[in-house]
Amino acid sequence: MSDDEREEKELDLTSPEVVTKYKSAAEIANKALQLVLSECKPKAKIVDICEKGDSFIREQTGNMYKNVKKKIERGVAFPTCISVNNTVCHFSPLASDETVLEEGDMLKIDLGCHIDGFIAVVAHTHVLQGGPVTGRAADVLAAANTAAEVALRLVRPGRKNKDVTEAIQKVAAAYDCKIVEGVLSHQLKQFVIDGNKVVLSVPSPETRVDDAEFEENEVYAVDIVTSTGDGKPRLLDEKQTTIYKRAVDKSYHLKMKASRFIFSEISQKFPIMPFTARALEEKRARLGLVECVNHDLLQPYPVLHEKPGKEPS
């Protein structure tokens, strides 16, 4: 067997070392989620909690594989986000943001960790109140939870991605809720958080994906969001976008000095995984990121919203 073939084989779940790295990343992601949940209290600043989640992941992964000869990349695979009430996803504000949590808020928390490019992502919905959740908030929570359980049972060798899409629609309908459009469940590979094999949450003319069959030893991030609204999220303010990912297949000669500075910093610190603009020098980042996004050097993860009063989970 050539070195290339051996390398390819080792990157599969058939390798115990790869399984160990996935498990370690998952353990850290779950602990980070518990830490974030423990910090979610009325009047707590969202940015402070997000920063604690990211710092915990950096610290825990930094303690692993310290003494190996070959440097192993590790750290945050997706920045900590806390999206409140009708905000659907990707809210991870800048240091200057003063937004705080309030009693009764419904929080969607998501974050990710990787070790040597093997990624574990986790998401959780939490209502900031004592006592049981009731009414439509309870419906949307139950819809999301049940749909996720059904999806996990269907992501099996021999099944197809459209089986999952159809099943989760039925679950949401049973709770009089909608699956949110545009949310994709991607295959994960080493250093790839958005692989080519995709499960579409809602079929629509704007979003089409190829039919695919799940195969043994593949890894997927199952991402399901349900809503009491129409399930059609909107971008309300581009300035809220703080999470980006380097588009490795694109190149362009940037004109502005600030853009070149920021892009150089991104290429060094975050060559592959999504990152938050909070981790960059803020003034220069504001200026430089716009040109980078306009020329497709960065893929933005926009903050999306449902209609006010319609809660996604």
Protein Blocks (a to p, Z undefined) as FASTA:
>chain_A
ZZklmmmmmmpmklmklmmmmmmmmmmmmmmmmmmmmmmcghiafklmmmmmmmmmmmmm
mmgoklgfbacdedjfbdcdddehjbfghpacdfklcbdcdehiacdddddddeehiacd
ddddddddedjdehjllmmmmmmmmmmmmmmmmmcghiafklmmmmmmmmmmmnopacde
hiacddddehiabdfbdcdfbdcfklccddddddehiacdddddddfblopacdfblklp
mbdcddfkbccddfblklmmmmmmmmmmmmmbccdfklpcfklmmmmmmmmmmnopaccd
ddddddehiacZZ
